[in-house]
Amino acid sequence: MTDRHPPAASDSRATDAIAASFRRTADAEFAAESPLYDRLARAVADRPDLSEPLLAAPPTQRRALLYFAAVGYLLRTADPGHPLAGWYATLGGTRTAVDGDPVAALADFVATHRADIAALCARKITQTNEVNRAALLRPAWGRAAQIATAMRRPELAIIELGASAGLLLATDRYAIRYHQGGSERMYGEGSLMIDCDIRGSVGGWPDHAATAVPVASRTGVDLEPIRPGDANGAAWLHACVWPEHTQRDARLDLALAAVADLAPTMVAADMRCGLRDALADIPPDVTPCVQTSHAIVYLDAAGRGELVRALASLGTERDMIVVMNEPSALHVWTAPIPRPDAGTTTHVTVVAWRDGAATVEVLAEGDPHGRWLRYEPRGYAYAPPALSGACDV
């Protein structure tokens, strides 16, 4: 069943934009990481009847990741017996992207659940679920702890913006094993083991990860925070895992259990609006440590500039540390902006304010999913948007 419904003329521009977005995502992400999503994304790009439910999402959220998360969520919760599930290894499927016709199965699923997919796209957002990013953040936490100790306020109040379920608020509770050649080093302990390869010069171990991190409090700020015990929220996070990534899916359950043990404070708010309130609750003898990890990319250019300026302003009011694990183009703290060697990477940056003066360190470059890390800490000149005017990041 194909149920083709050409878009109305008023929607043609929007469907063209969605098609272009699906093709870009297929080229940049799915081609290397998910053969099934690569094939399906290109099919959706060519067929407006398949992409139509995504028109219900706000224009800034019309992303392939949201669309496929909605489909995956309904496969998990509403129609697990549908033939499309046979291509999802995370749901026990055994078919590969070239085995049979997953496009026909997707078309039938969309025809059957069109309204439900649209409803999810209208109200949901894609949310961080890659706990492996803790391998990039753990040395940044250690460096933040060193800075806080030098400030004579050694305890950290971790505030994560765009926290989703708060998986990265438990970064210090995971066992992280770094590999370089035939050697390995492990930091931390816990039921969840995270592996990360070290790239770059021999000896570039992220030894800041060995620093003890005294955490006074943990707070997650998110538009739709997923709190411990929220079964529907957990199902949504699982739906955001790509079909072939069974190990990621298994790690997610272990991470959710770790977060439940910590019971962090979860605040429903826009990251820009919730930031100042979260900081106001921190005692003066505790150092705030604000964290983002692949979160501010979901703000538009104006929103990203607004957030970075707000952080810069708050840093002049009290001693504070910011840890950002974000794609290189978003690092507007530094002059010059660090650039990756090639491909899509992320940079881990630590900005610290003491007595109103800021320092900037770019600790590492890494894989967006936390699978490898090049640890080469370097200091940079502090150049926030308020000073440089570079707000379109």
Secondary structure, 3 states (H helix, E strand, C coil): CCCCCCCCHHHHHHHHHHHHHHHHHHHHHHHHHCHHHHHHHHHHHHCHHHHHHHHHCCHHHCCHHHHHHHHHHHHHHCCCCCHHHHHCHHHCCCCCCCCCCHHHHHHHHHHHHHHHHHHHHHHCCCCCCCHHHHHHHHHHHHHHHHHHHHCCCCCEEEEEECCCCCHHHHHHHCEEEEEECCEEEEECCCCCEEEEEECCCCCCCCHHHHCCCCEEEEEEEECCCCCCCCHHHHHHHHHCCCCCCHHHHHHHHHHHHHHHHHCCEEEECCHHHHHHHHHHCCCCCCEEEEEEECCHHHCCHHHHHHHHHHHHHHHCCCCEEEEEEEEHHHCCCEECCCCCCCCCCEEEEEEEEECCEEEEEEEEEECCCCCEEEEEEEEEEECCHHHHCCCCC
